[in-house]
Amino acid sequence: MTAEVRFDAVQHRFGSFTALHRVDLTIAAGEFIVLLGPSGCGKTTLLSILGGFLTPSAGRVLIGGRDMTHVAPKDRPTTTMFQDYALFPHMSLRDNVGFGLRMRGIGRAARNARSEDMLDMVGLADKAGRRPHELSGGQRQRVALARALAVSPDVLLLDEPLGALDLKLRRQMQEELKAIQRRVGTTFVHVTHDQEEAMAVADRIVVMNQGRIEHCGTPQEVYLRPANLFSANFMGEVNRIPVASGGATPLGPMPFGQGTLCLRPESIGLAGDLPLGPARLEEAAFFGAYLRCHFRPVAAPGMRLVAHLPQGLHLKVGDEVALFARDPVILPPEPGAVA
């Protein structure tokens, strides 16, 4: 099953601190949404309100068109998957996955059949009789996912579910998580502070900061066309070049209005549509798929530009090259923003 989710002017306060400021957001049925932002931005508070663990100070939460603002967690069509998995150590995987069904009064034969179907979906059908301590971290994560989906929720809430895994396993599980979501069609709302994870799994990313939504869009939109400087800076690395009135920049005149020119490291190279002028290589490191290079522009030696260049390029520290850029993004000035 699946359902649309809507936050309607949701606010929340902890004492005198406002954690959420009139958040409006609609999540389509069957969509994989990632709430992304730094610690304290409000993403976990928003997830907790959706799950019913917090009641908002103002506003409404609707699931499938029904007002769930004051409905208890157990009575909502949602389940939550946490980072620590919270599996019962004395139970088999089959019984762990079927626990929610047991609480709903489903008979043993039916819940065992459902549990084994869910374990088969996550690739653990042959381990149904094992205990959680016999599994790896990634396998325990799969069991927790199977348990959450066994009760057929309309919305699955995921609170940093991959945070405890190492990098290689985390990337593998990102792919599996997205594939399972596509298969079951359930609405997924996933909280993380990991930008790469967000881009790997999300249909849309909601970038949050200080209790507000800064940008909401596809991974491509949020990364390549950020709505503001916060979104540009948070979604990976970016070179920022101040542009004054008339297009004046530290690198010379450019065809832009006043604001901040934002260039991703992969958008800077030895060819392109936008000349940046000569620059001297200050440092280079091999990152496998690319060379991460630090350049000092000749025209602005106080500035540093970071570029990702092809791995086979042969440059030495001290070499001077002409740099160019592509896919420039110009963002308007923001109050208090440092360019």
Buried (B, 14 or more C-beta within 10 A) or exposed (E): BBBBBBBBEBBBBEEEEBBBBBBEBEBBBBBBBBBBBEEBBBBBBBBBBBBBBBEBBEBBBBBBEEEBBEBEBEEBBBBBBBBEBEBEEEBBBBBBBBBBBEEEEBEEEEBBBBBBBBBEBBEBBEBBEBBBEEBEBBBBBBBBBBBBBBBBBBBBBBBBBBBBBEEEBBBEBBEBBBEBBEEBEBBBBBBBBBBBBBBBBBBBBBBBBBBBBBBBBBBEBBBBBBBBBBBBBBBBEBBBBBBBEEBBBBBEEBEBEBBBBBBBBBBBBEEBEBEBBBBBBEEBEEEEEBBBBBBBBBBBEEBBBBBBBEEEEEBEEEEEBEBBBBBBBBBEBEEEBEB
